[in-house]
Each structure stands twice: as C-alpha cells, then as structure tokens.
Amino acid sequence: MLETKDITRVVHEKTIVNGVSVQVHAGELMMIVGSSGAGKSSFLRLLNRLDEPTSGSVLLKGQDYRTLPPQALRQQVGMVMQQPYLFPGTVQDNIQFGPQQRGEQLTNNEIEELLERMLLAGFRLRDVGQLSAGEAQRVSLARTLVNQPHVLLLDEITSALDETARLEVENLVSSIIREQQVAGLWVTHDLEQARRIADRVMLLEQGQLQQVGSPTEVLHAISTLS
C-alpha cells in the first residue's frame, strides 16, 4: 500500500531522515519507535508531504505520490496528530469538513453511525469545547477516517490520554485498520503499546532505519542495547 525508497530529508545541512526504505501493507499496523530526536515524527510527516523529502521517493499503491495534488494525497494518506486540533463548532461540523471540500454532504444518520463506531453515540451536536481529551482524539480520528484513507498516519495519538482512553483508542484503531484494510503507521514512545498491537515494528535512530521486524524481535533488540 505504501513504500518508501531511500527517503531522506536534510534541513540546514542536518540529516533528519536518512535513506529510509520500508513497505507497509494493507491491513497492517506498523509501529515506529526510537529515542527522542530519532526522526520518527519527521519521517511520518514526509509520507503525506507535510514536509518534502530532499531525496528518495514515496509510492502509494505503486504510484509516486508527487503525481497527486496535495489535497487528494492527504485524503488518501490521513494523519492524526498528538494534539487533536479541532475546528470551533460542533462534532458534526468537524466531521463534515472533509466531505464538504469534495462537494459532498454526509447525512445525519451517516455521521451518527460513524460516531457510534468511535464510541461517541449522541455526540453529533456536541460543541468540541465540551469534549474530554479522549473524546476529542476520537473525533479527530473520525474526521480523518471519513475521507476513507488508504494509509493512516498516527503521531503519538494516545500519549496525553489516561489508561482507559488509551486502550479504547488502541482497540478502535487496530480494528479499523484490519477491517478496512488500511495501512497504518503509528509513532509511539510506549514500547508496551507497540508490543500489544503492532504487526511489525520499525526502529529509527538518528534518522536511520535500524531494524524492522516483529514486536518481539525489535523490542528484544532494544532491551539488549539499553
């Protein structure tokens, strides 16, 4: 579904991401781990052109992603950030935003069905200012999923949540990736989270890909080094 080939980003003569090549398949959740400053979030931002690679390429279903207009690319490669930046207004206003950009309008029933899946039944007309952190993050996820992306990029999306909300989001994302055959890439500092839900784990250090493998293989290697 998504492939990077020697993707590199250099900023002010400093190499942030260095020649990373990896494939992520439909229905697979790849967790990205590494120490602070390893280039995890920088790598993620290259995958939907929030930042531009200095060299290398990114293929979406075999097609160079530079051939897609940025808006179309970001519909197909959706991203959820650590802090859920919601637009002022209601939950419905936020979810309708993406379809409205395409000249489409969701029905109230369609929005209710999506919110029920997000464990937010009855929240359609709730003002976003009244949401808890976990609820806001699930609205942010719903706003991304309504675009029916092929790839889902997740940047530390549970780091600010309590344990209950974190597990709810983990279970939700895992089931959606598998049911909808989305390719998921999730940056995390939580190695136990990676162990719980990842299909594979990639380890980045100093912008370079050190290892890709099963959670057991990669996390064992990290524990051996530490």
C-alpha positions in Angstrom: 0.0 0.0 0.0 2.8 2.4 0.9 6.5 2.2 0.1 9.4 4.5 0.8 12.6 4.2 -1.2 15.7 5.8 0.3 13.7 8.7 1.6 15.8 11.5 3.0 15.3 14.9 4.5 18.1 17.4 5.1 17.4 20.7 7.0 20.2 23.3 7.3 22.8 20.7 6.4 21.5 18.4 9.2 20.1 15.0 8.0 16.8 14.4 9.8 15.7 11.3 7.9 18.4 9.3 6.3 17.7 6.9 3.4 14.8 5.0 4.9 13.3 2.3 2.8 10.2 0.4 4.1 7.0 -1.2 2.9 3.7 -1.2 4.8 0.8 -3.4 3.6 -2.9 -3.1 3.6 -4.4 -4.2 6.9 -1.0 -3.9 8.7 -0.2 -1.7 11.7 3.5 -0.7 11.7 4.6 1.0 14.9 7.6 3.4 14.7 9.8 3.5 17.8 13.1 5.1 18.7 14.6 7.6 21.2 13.6 11.2 21.3 15.0 13.1 18.3 15.4 9.9 16.3 13.4 11.3 13.4 10.1 9.4 14.0 7.7 12.3 13.5 9.9 13.8 10.8 9.6 10.5 8.9 5.9 10.4 9.3 5.5 14.0 8.0 7.2 13.0 4.8 4.6 10.4 4.0 1.8 12.9 3.1 4.1 15.8 2.1 3.6 17.9 5.2 7.4 18.1 4.8 9.1 17.5 1.5 11.8 14.8 1.1 15.2 16.1 -0.1 15.7 12.9 -2.0 14.2 9.4 -2.4 10.5 8.6 -3.2 7.3 7.6 -1.7 4.9 5.2 -3.6 1.2 5.0 -2.8 -0.2 1.8 -4.3 2.8 1.8 -6.7 2.3 5.4 -7.8 4.8 8.2 -6.9 2.9 10.4 -4.5 4.2 13.6 -6.2 1.8 12.9 -9.1 -1.2 13.5 -6.8 -2.4 17.0 -5.8 -1.6 17.6 -2.1 -5.3 17.7 -1.1 -6.0 14.4 -2.8 -2.9 12.9 -1.3 -3.9 13.9 2.2 -7.3 12.4 1.8 -5.7 9.1 0.8 -2.9 9.4 3.4 -4.7 10.7 6.5 -2.9 11.9 9.6 -3.9 12.2 13.3 -1.6 14.3 15.5 -0.7 14.1 19.1 -2.9 17.0 20.0 -6.4 16.9 18.4 -6.7 20.2 16.6 -10.5 20.5 16.1 -12.2 23.4 14.4 -14.5 25.5 16.5 -18.1 24.4 16.4 -19.8 21.0 16.8 -18.6 17.5 16.3 -20.7 17.3 13.1 -19.0 20.5 11.8 -15.6 18.8 12.1 -16.7 15.5 10.5 -18.4 17.3 7.6 -15.3 19.3 6.7 -13.6 16.8 4.5 -16.6 15.7 2.5 -17.6 19.3 2.0 -14.2 20.0 0.5 -15.1 17.4 -2.1 -18.6 18.8 -2.7 -20.3 16.1 -0.7 -22.6 16.2 2.3 -23.0 13.4 4.9 -26.4 12.6 6.2 -27.1 12.9 9.9 -27.5 9.1 10.0 -24.1 8.6 8.4 -22.5 10.8 11.0 -24.3 9.1 13.8 -23.2 5.7 12.5 -19.6 6.9 12.4 -19.7 8.4 15.9 -21.2 5.2 17.3 -18.2 3.3 15.9 -16.0 5.9 17.6 -17.8 5.2 20.9 -19.3 8.7 20.7 -23.0 7.9 20.2 -25.1 11.0 20.7 -22.2 13.4 20.3 -23.1 14.8 16.8 -24.2 18.2 18.0 -21.8 18.4 21.0 -19.6 21.5 21.0 -16.0 20.5 20.7 -15.1 22.7 23.6 -17.0 20.3 25.9 -15.0 17.2 24.9 -12.6 15.4 27.1 -9.1 14.7 25.7 -10.0 11.1 24.7 -13.3 12.2 23.1 -11.5 15.0 21.1 -8.9 12.5 19.9 -11.7 10.1 18.7 -13.4 13.0 16.9 -10.1 13.8 15.2 -9.8 10.2 14.2 -13.3 10.2 12.8 -12.6 13.4 10.9 -9.7 11.6 9.2 -11.5 8.3 8.6 -14.5 9.9 6.9 -12.2 10.6 3.9 -11.7 6.8 3.6 -7.9 6.9 3.5 -5.7 4.1 2.2 -3.0 5.0 4.8 -3.4 6.2 8.3 -0.5 8.1 10.0 -0.7 8.4 13.8 1.7 10.6 15.7 1.7 9.8 19.5 -2.1 9.9 19.5 -2.5 8.3 22.9 0.4 9.9 24.8 -1.9 12.5 26.5 -4.7 10.1 27.4 -5.4 8.2 30.6 -5.2 4.4 30.5 -8.9 3.8 29.8 -9.0 6.2 26.9 -5.7 4.9 25.6 -6.9 1.3 25.4 -10.1 2.4 23.8 -8.2 4.3 21.0 -5.8 1.4 20.6 -8.6 -1.2 20.1 -10.5 1.2 17.8 -7.6 1.9 15.5 -6.5 -1.8 15.4 -9.9 -3.0 14.4 -10.4 -0.2 11.8 -7.0 -0.9 10.2 -7.8 -4.6 9.8 -11.5 -4.3 8.8 -11.0 -1.5 6.3 -7.6 -2.8 5.1 -5.8 0.5 5.8 -2.0 0.6 6.1 -1.3 2.1 9.5 2.0 3.8 10.7 2.0 4.8 14.4 4.7 6.7 16.1 5.0 5.8 19.8 7.4 6.1 22.7 5.4 3.4 24.6 7.2 0.1 23.8 4.5 -1.9 25.6 1.9 -0.3 23.4 3.9 -1.5 20.4 4.1 -5.0 21.9 0.4 -5.1 22.4 -0.9 -4.0 19.0 1.8 -3.8 16.3 2.0 -6.3 13.5 5.6 -5.1 12.8 7.8 -2.5 14.5 10.4 -0.3 12.8 13.3 1.2 14.9 14.7 4.6 13.9 17.8 6.1 15.4 19.5 9.3 14.2 17.2 9.3 11.2 18.3 5.9 10.0 16.3 2.7 9.9 18.0 0.2 12.3 15.6 -2.7 12.2 12.2 -3.9 11.0 10.5 -7.0 12.4 8.0 -8.5 14.7 7.4 -6.7 18.0 9.2 -9.5 19.9 12.3 -9.2 17.6 12.7 -5.4 17.6 11.8 -4.8 21.3 14.2 -7.6 22.4 16.9 -5.9 20.4 16.2 -2.6 22.1 16.2 -4.1 25.6 19.5 -5.8 24.8 21.1 -2.4 23.8 19.7 -0.5 26.8 
